[in-house]
Amino acid sequence: MLPRRGFAMPSLVLTLALALIGGLSLNAQAVTNSNWVPTNWTGVVGGAPVPGDGLPLAPMPAPLLPLPPEVNPVIIYEPQTTCDPSLKPGTLRIERIIRSTYGGGQTIWIPRNCNVGGTSEHKEGRAVDWMVSVRDKQQRANAEAFLNWLLGPDQNGRPYGHALQLGVMYIGWHDRIWRGFGIERGWQELKGCFSKNDAKYDNYCHRNHIHISLTRLGATGLDPTGVPIQSDPLAPPPPEAPLDEPAMTEKPPAIAQPGPDEDLFMAIGAETGYQTLRGASLRPREIRTVLLESIPENATSALVSVTTRGANSQARLRVGLMSSRAARVSLRVPKSKANTSVVSVPVSSGTVQMSARKSSMQVRIDVLGYSLDNSIYPAIGSIPVTLHKGRVTPGEVITVKVRGVGSVPKKKKNVTAVILRVTTVGRGQEGRFAAYPVGGADLGTRSAPIPSSGRDTSVVIADIGREGLVALASSVPGKVIVEVVGYVKR
């Protein structure tokens, strides 16, 4: 297919008013079952920081056989320098410890695709993300019990014994970071999170998961003496995860090159690309260059959902590359209200530029897809048409036909992906709802979050698979309404 000249102009913008799409994730507030209160505490403690009050009981893992007294482990900082996201024995051991103690249904991620984000030990298979939330009483109790075991004394009384034996390089949890290579510093503030209390920062501030990075020795599964780490022989053997539990350890990569598609546009569902932080609004006439971590460096354009809010007057936002008018789009920004637009914009080396006119504003960019061939794949809006409505259960895959629904063209040559508005209603567990092509794969992106309670509304896109079909799947029980609100033109 020959590249089309130029990039998306305003006529190609699919604008979705806040009233149409409901509460976007930018404004979503988590409904919780806890009385979580943020604090600015920092300090040295052999366990979890700022323990919660009134939490339910939670078990601790079985102790490890302690190291001999003469062995004194030293943890050093070893950042990711290569890419080998294969699962390592050390991270698999931590996964097994968590599952055997807190249940086989725990959500745990280890590897990460090489093209996603910056430096991360996930890309070397030596980092673990255990999805537990400070806003859920039982999950927080589990997290604190685990950290008290990990950072507490071992059976011989060695401080931080299990962490040293397992090679824990650092931990991110609950607005704070703990460093095995700087134990004397204790828990310290993580990335300015003490001032970021809104639920939208829960992932950024590690309030919805514990991150554990291991040293390279720790990733091998060997203790500092070179012997495989063994559990206490008197402890009962850990139960295996139920066979019907989804395999969550090998998280699908958030970005993948196009598969059997006949074009070079890749729909990824939805993934947070960038958002301004409190006190760092985009100012009038400022040109801000931002890295969209969800696209590869060789992408030439990205289909994004751009949400603006907080403007003190009617204004405009330019998105794309500011080098020429043909390489950017201009979006209307209403006063005070939140507004979302879906638009295709050019990118360079994984970055995009933004420039505000007439007012400062908050901006969030969610990446929905990208292209590799200098072509425009414009978003075409349509009147919402319900595609699926009802309860969903984990492991269930719902197949729906999308070509020919509403204004989506019936002919394959005229459409490459479908744009969906997904409203999720939680039933006690946080999770995600994904849409992906039949014959393709769920890429593991954020997609449509499912809250533990209440509802959330998101915009996601899916490539259209074999016979014009798309698969829908949920990681937790809940209810969903899936509507077609547009399509991506081939």
HURAJO-V822126 format. One record per residue. RES is the residue in three letters. SS is DSSP state (h for helix, s for strand, l for the rest). BURIAL is + if it has 16 or more other ideal C-beta (glycine too) atoms within 10 Angstrom, else -. Layout:
res->RES ss->SS burial->BURIAL
res->RES ss->SS burial->BURIAL
This chain:
res->MET ss->l burial->-
res->LEU ss->l burial->-
res->PRO ss->l burial->-
res->ARG ss->l burial->-
res->ARG ss->l burial->-
res->GLY ss->l burial->-
res->PHE ss->l burial->+
res->ALA ss->l burial->+
res->MET ss->l burial->-
res->PRO ss->h burial->-
res->SER ss->h burial->-
res->LEU ss->h burial->+
res->VAL ss->l burial->+
res->LEU ss->s burial->+
res->THR ss->s burial->+
res->LEU ss->s burial->+
res->ALA ss->s burial->-
res->LEU ss->h burial->+
res->ALA ss->h burial->-
res->LEU ss->h burial->-
res->ILE ss->h burial->+
res->GLY ss->l burial->+
res->GLY ss->l burial->+
res->LEU ss->l burial->+
res->SER ss->l burial->+
res->LEU ss->l burial->+
res->ASN ss->l burial->+
res->ALA ss->l burial->+
res->GLN ss->l burial->-
res->ALA ss->l burial->+
res->VAL ss->l burial->-
res->THR ss->l burial->+
res->ASN ss->l burial->-
res->SER ss->l burial->+
res->ASN ss->l burial->-
res->TRP ss->l burial->+
res->VAL ss->l burial->-
res->PRO ss->l burial->+
res->THR ss->l burial->-
res->ASN ss->l burial->-
res->TRP ss->l burial->-
res->THR ss->l burial->+
res->GLY ss->s burial->-
res->VAL ss->l burial->-
res->VAL ss->l burial->+
res->GLY ss->l burial->+
res->GLY ss->l burial->+
res->ALA ss->l burial->+
res->PRO ss->l burial->+
res->VAL ss->l burial->+
res->PRO ss->l burial->-
res->GLY ss->l burial->+
res->ASP ss->l burial->-
res->GLY ss->l burial->-
res->LEU ss->l burial->+
res->PRO ss->l burial->-
res->LEU ss->l burial->-
res->ALA ss->l burial->+
res->PRO ss->l burial->-
res->MET ss->l burial->-
res->PRO ss->l burial->+
res->ALA ss->l burial->+
res->PRO ss->l burial->+
res->LEU ss->s burial->+
res->LEU ss->l burial->+
res->PRO ss->l burial->+
res->LEU ss->l burial->+
res->PRO ss->l burial->-
res->PRO ss->l burial->-
res->GLU ss->l burial->-
res->VAL ss->l burial->-
res->ASN ss->l burial->-
res->PRO ss->l burial->+
res->VAL ss->l burial->-
res->ILE ss->l burial->+
res->ILE ss->l burial->-
res->TYR ss->l burial->-
res->GLU ss->l burial->+
res->PRO ss->l burial->-
res->GLN ss->l burial->+
res->THR ss->l burial->-
res->THR ss->l burial->-
res->CYS ss->l burial->-
res->ASP ss->l burial->-
res->PRO ss->l burial->+
res->SER ss->l burial->-
res->LEU ss->l burial->-
res->LYS ss->l burial->+
res->PRO ss->h burial->-
res->GLY ss->h burial->+
res->THR ss->h burial->+
res->LEU ss->h burial->+
res->ARG ss->h burial->+
res->ILE ss->h burial->+
res->GLU ss->h burial->+
res->ARG ss->h burial->+
res->ILE ss->h burial->+
res->ILE ss->h burial->+
res->ARG ss->h burial->+
res->SER ss->h burial->+
res->THR ss->h burial->+
res->TYR ss->h burial->+
res->GLY ss->l burial->-
res->GLY ss->l burial->+
res->GLY ss->l burial->-
res->GLN ss->l burial->+
res->THR ss->l burial->+
res->ILE ss->s burial->+
res->TRP ss->s burial->+
res->ILE ss->l burial->+
res->PRO ss->l burial->+
res->ARG ss->l burial->+
res->ASN ss->l burial->+
res->CYS ss->l burial->+
res->ASN ss->l burial->+
res->VAL ss->l burial->+
res->GLY ss->l burial->-
res->GLY ss->l burial->-
res->THR ss->l burial->-
res->SER ss->l burial->+
res->GLU ss->h burial->+
res->HIS ss->h burial->+
res->LYS ss->h burial->+
res->GLU ss->h burial->+
res->GLY ss->l burial->+
res->ARG ss->l burial->+
res->ALA ss->s burial->+
res->VAL ss->s burial->+
res->ASP ss->s burial->+
res->TRP ss->s burial->+
res->MET ss->l burial->+
res->VAL ss->l burial->+
res->SER ss->l burial->+
res->VAL ss->l burial->+
res->ARG ss->l burial->+
res->ASP ss->l burial->+
res->LYS ss->h burial->+
res->GLN ss->h burial->+
res->GLN ss->h burial->+
res->ARG ss->h burial->+
res->ALA ss->h burial->+
res->ASN ss->h burial->+
res->ALA ss->h burial->+
res->GLU ss->h burial->+
res->ALA ss->h burial->+
res->PHE ss->h burial->+
res->LEU ss->h burial->+
res->ASN ss->h burial->+
res->TRP ss->h burial->+
res->LEU ss->h burial->+
res->LEU ss->h burial->+
res->GLY ss->l burial->+
res->PRO ss->l burial->-
res->ASP ss->l burial->+
res->GLN ss->l burial->-
res->ASN ss->l burial->-
res->GLY ss->l burial->-
res->ARG ss->l burial->+
res->PRO ss->l burial->-
res->TYR ss->l burial->+
res->GLY ss->h burial->+
res->HIS ss->h burial->+
res->ALA ss->h burial->+
res->LEU ss->h burial->+
res->GLN ss->h burial->+
res->LEU ss->h burial->+
res->GLY ss->l burial->+
res->VAL ss->s burial->+
res->MET ss->s burial->+
res->TYR ss->s burial->+
res->ILE ss->s burial->+
res->GLY ss->s burial->+
res->TRP ss->s burial->+
res->HIS ss->l burial->+
res->ASP ss->l burial->+
res->ARG ss->s burial->+
res->ILE ss->s burial->+
res->TRP ss->s burial->+
res->ARG ss->s burial->+
res->GLY ss->h burial->+
res->PHE ss->h burial->-
res->GLY ss->h burial->-
res->ILE ss->h burial->+
res->GLU ss->h burial->-
res->ARG ss->h burial->-
res->GLY ss->l burial->+
res->TRP ss->s burial->+
res->GLN ss->s burial->-
res->GLU ss->s burial->-
res->LEU ss->l burial->+
res->LYS ss->l burial->-
res->GLY ss->l burial->-
res->CYS ss->h burial->+
res->PHE ss->h burial->+
res->SER ss->h burial->-
res->LYS ss->l burial->+
res->ASN ss->l burial->+
res->ASP ss->l burial->-
res->ALA ss->h burial->+
res->LYS ss->h burial->+
res->TYR ss->h burial->+
res->ASP ss->l burial->+
res->ASN ss->l burial->-
res->TYR ss->l burial->+
res->CYS ss->l burial->+
res->HIS ss->l burial->+
res->ARG ss->l burial->+
res->ASN ss->l burial->+
res->HIS ss->l burial->+
res->ILE ss->s burial->+
res->HIS ss->s burial->+
res->ILE ss->s burial->+
res->SER ss->s burial->+
res->LEU ss->s burial->+
res->THR ss->l burial->+
res->ARG ss->h burial->-
res->LEU ss->h burial->+
res->GLY ss->h burial->+
res->ALA ss->h burial->+
res->THR ss->h burial->+
res->GLY ss->l burial->+
res->LEU ss->s burial->-
res->ASP ss->l burial->+
res->PRO ss->l burial->+
res->THR ss->l burial->-
res->GLY ss->l burial->-
res->VAL ss->l burial->-
res->PRO ss->s burial->-
res->ILE ss->l burial->+
res->GLN ss->l burial->-
res->SER ss->s burial->+
res->ASP ss->l burial->-
res->PRO ss->l burial->-
res->LEU ss->l burial->-
res->ALA ss->l burial->-
res->PRO ss->l burial->-
res->PRO ss->l burial->-
res->PRO ss->l burial->+
res->PRO ss->l burial->-
res->GLU ss->l burial->-
res->ALA ss->l burial->+
res->PRO ss->l burial->-
res->LEU ss->l burial->-
res->ASP ss->l burial->-
res->GLU ss->l burial->-
res->PRO ss->l burial->-
res->ALA ss->l burial->-
res->MET ss->l burial->+
res->THR ss->l burial->+
res->GLU ss->l burial->-
res->LYS ss->l burial->+
res->PRO ss->l burial->-
res->PRO ss->l burial->+
res->ALA ss->l burial->+
res->ILE ss->l burial->+
res->ALA ss->l burial->+
res->GLN ss->l burial->-
res->PRO ss->l burial->+
res->GLY ss->l burial->-
res->PRO ss->l burial->-
res->ASP ss->l burial->+
res->GLU ss->l burial->-
res->ASP ss->l burial->+
res->LEU ss->l burial->+
res->PHE ss->s burial->+
res->MET ss->s burial->+
res->ALA ss->s burial->+
res->ILE ss->s burial->+
res->GLY ss->s burial->+
res->ALA ss->s burial->+
res->GLU ss->s burial->+
res->THR ss->s burial->+
res->GLY ss->s burial->+
res->TYR ss->s burial->+
res->GLN ss->s burial->+
res->THR ss->l burial->+
res->LEU ss->l burial->-
res->ARG ss->l burial->-
res->GLY ss->l burial->-
res->ALA ss->l burial->-
res->SER ss->l burial->+
res->LEU ss->s burial->+
res->ARG ss->l burial->-
res->PRO ss->s burial->-
res->ARG ss->l burial->-
res->GLU ss->l burial->-
res->ILE ss->s burial->-
res->ARG ss->s burial->+
res->THR ss->s burial->-
res->VAL ss->s burial->+
res->LEU ss->s burial->+
res->LEU ss->l burial->+
res->GLU ss->l burial->+
res->SER ss->l burial->+
res->ILE ss->l burial->+
res->PRO ss->l burial->+
res->GLU ss->l burial->-
res->ASN ss->l burial->-
res->ALA ss->l burial->+
res->THR ss->l burial->+
res->SER ss->s burial->+
res->ALA ss->s burial->+
res->LEU ss->s burial->+
res->VAL ss->s burial->+
res->SER ss->s burial->+
res->VAL ss->s burial->+
res->THR ss->s burial->+
res->THR ss->s burial->+
res->ARG ss->s burial->+
res->GLY ss->l burial->+
res->ALA ss->l burial->+
res->ASN ss->l burial->-
res->SER ss->l burial->-
res->GLN ss->l burial->-
res->ALA ss->s burial->+
res->ARG ss->s burial->+
res->LEU ss->s burial->+
res->ARG ss->s burial->+
res->VAL ss->s burial->+
res->GLY ss->s burial->+
res->LEU ss->l burial->+
res->MET ss->l burial->+
res->SER ss->l burial->-
res->SER ss->l burial->-
res->ARG ss->h burial->-
res->ALA ss->h burial->-
res->ALA ss->h burial->+
res->ARG ss->s burial->+
res->VAL ss->s burial->+
res->SER ss->s burial->+
res->LEU ss->s burial->+
res->ARG ss->s burial->-
res->VAL ss->s burial->+
res->PRO ss->l burial->-
res->LYS ss->l burial->-
res->SER ss->l burial->-
res->LYS ss->l burial->-
res->ALA ss->l burial->+
res->ASN ss->s burial->+
res->THR ss->s burial->+
res->SER ss->s burial->+
res->VAL ss->s burial->+
res->VAL ss->s burial->+
res->SER ss->s burial->+
res->VAL ss->s burial->+
res->PRO ss->s burial->+
res->VAL ss->l burial->+
res->SER ss->s burial->-
res->SER ss->l burial->-
res->GLY ss->l burial->+
res->THR ss->s burial->-
res->VAL ss->s burial->+
res->GLN ss->s burial->+
res->MET ss->s burial->+
res->SER ss->s burial->+
res->ALA ss->s burial->+
res->ARG ss->s burial->-
res->LYS ss->l burial->-
res->SER ss->l burial->+
res->SER ss->l burial->+
res->MET ss->s burial->+
res->GLN ss->s burial->+
res->VAL ss->s burial->+
res->ARG ss->s burial->+
res->ILE ss->s burial->+
res->ASP ss->s burial->+
res->VAL ss->s burial->+
res->LEU ss->s burial->+
res->GLY ss->s burial->+
res->TYR ss->s burial->+
res->SER ss->s burial->+
res->LEU ss->l burial->+
res->ASP ss->l burial->+
res->ASN ss->l burial->-
res->SER ss->l burial->+
res->ILE ss->l burial->+
res->TYR ss->l burial->+
res->PRO ss->l burial->+
res->ALA ss->s burial->+
res->ILE ss->s burial->+
res->GLY ss->s burial->+
res->SER ss->s burial->+
res->ILE ss->s burial->-
res->PRO ss->s burial->+
res->VAL ss->s burial->-
res->THR ss->s burial->-
res->LEU ss->s burial->+
res->HIS ss->s burial->+
res->LYS ss->s burial->-
res->GLY ss->s burial->-
res->ARG ss->s burial->-
res->VAL ss->s burial->+
res->THR ss->l burial->-
res->PRO ss->l burial->+
res->GLY ss->l burial->-
res->GLU ss->l burial->-
res->VAL ss->s burial->-
res->ILE ss->s burial->+
res->THR ss->s burial->-
res->VAL ss->s burial->+
res->LYS ss->s burial->-
res->VAL ss->l burial->+
res->ARG ss->l burial->+
res->GLY ss->l burial->-
res->VAL ss->l burial->+
res->GLY ss->l burial->+
res->SER ss->l burial->-
res->VAL ss->l burial->+
res->PRO ss->l burial->-
res->LYS ss->l burial->-
res->LYS ss->l burial->-
res->LYS ss->h burial->-
res->LYS ss->h burial->-
res->ASN ss->h burial->-
res->VAL ss->s burial->+
res->THR ss->s burial->+
res->ALA ss->s burial->+
res->VAL ss->s burial->+
res->ILE ss->s burial->+
res->LEU ss->s burial->+
res->ARG ss->s burial->+
res->VAL ss->s burial->+
res->THR ss->s burial->+
res->THR ss->s burial->+
res->VAL ss->s burial->+
res->GLY ss->s burial->+
res->ARG ss->l burial->+
res->GLY ss->l burial->-
res->GLN ss->l burial->+
res->GLU ss->l burial->+
res->GLY ss->s burial->+
res->ARG ss->s burial->+
res->PHE ss->s burial->+
res->ALA ss->s burial->+
res->ALA ss->s burial->+
res->TYR ss->s burial->+
res->PRO ss->s burial->+
res->VAL ss->l burial->+
res->GLY ss->l burial->-
res->GLY ss->l burial->+
res->ALA ss->l burial->-
res->ASP ss->l burial->+
res->LEU ss->l burial->+
res->GLY ss->l burial->+
res->THR ss->l burial->+
res->ARG ss->l burial->+
res->SER ss->l burial->+
res->ALA ss->s burial->+
res->PRO ss->s burial->+
res->ILE ss->s burial->+
res->PRO ss->l burial->+
res->SER ss->l burial->+
res->SER ss->l burial->+
res->GLY ss->l burial->-
res->ARG ss->s burial->+
res->ASP ss->s burial->+
res->THR ss->s burial->+
res->SER ss->s burial->+
res->VAL ss->s burial->+
res->VAL ss->s burial->+
res->ILE ss->s burial->+
res->ALA ss->s burial->+
res->ASP ss->s burial->+
res->ILE ss->l burial->+
res->GLY ss->l burial->+
res->ARG ss->h burial->-
res->GLU ss->h burial->-
res->GLY ss->h burial->+
res->LEU ss->s burial->-
res->VAL ss->s burial->+
res->ALA ss->s burial->+
res->LEU ss->s burial->+
res->ALA ss->s burial->+
res->SER ss->s burial->+
res->SER ss->l burial->+
res->VAL ss->l burial->+
res->PRO ss->l burial->+
res->GLY ss->s burial->+
res->LYS ss->s burial->+
res->VAL ss->s burial->+
res->ILE ss->s burial->+
res->VAL ss->s burial->+
res->GLU ss->s burial->+
res->VAL ss->s burial->+
res->VAL ss->s burial->+
res->GLY ss->s burial->+
res->TYR ss->s burial->+
res->VAL ss->s burial->+
res->LYS ss->s burial->+
res->ARG ss->l burial->+
